[in-house]
Amino acid sequence: MIRLLIIAAVLSIGCKVVAGRWPWAYLDTMSTRQRARQRARNLLGVRPAASRQEVMEAHKRLVAMVHPDRGGTNAQVHEANAARDLLIDGSPE
């Protein structure tokens, strides 16, 4: 069992040295756009099939919390706006 773990570790390190990526990075099948949409959904707290209305309501709630007048920052508001725009772009009407 120890031999198997040592072989796996050596092969993993070899893959990182030769290819520049860890072997488990090749298992990730999400595109950059899909990752961005997932991050936006997590930020706004909406489900993957959220409608335009749900996205807009979640955005309003988030902006109300992170607005600079309430202790947030401009960067947080910009991030919320970007998440809204990304999700509305591909949402059903």
Secondary structure, DSSP 8 states (H G I E B T S, - for coil): -HHHHHHHHHHHHHHHHHHSS-GGGGG----HHHHHHHHHHHHHT--TT--HHHHHHHHHHHHHHH-GGGT--HHHHHHHHHHHHHHHHTS--
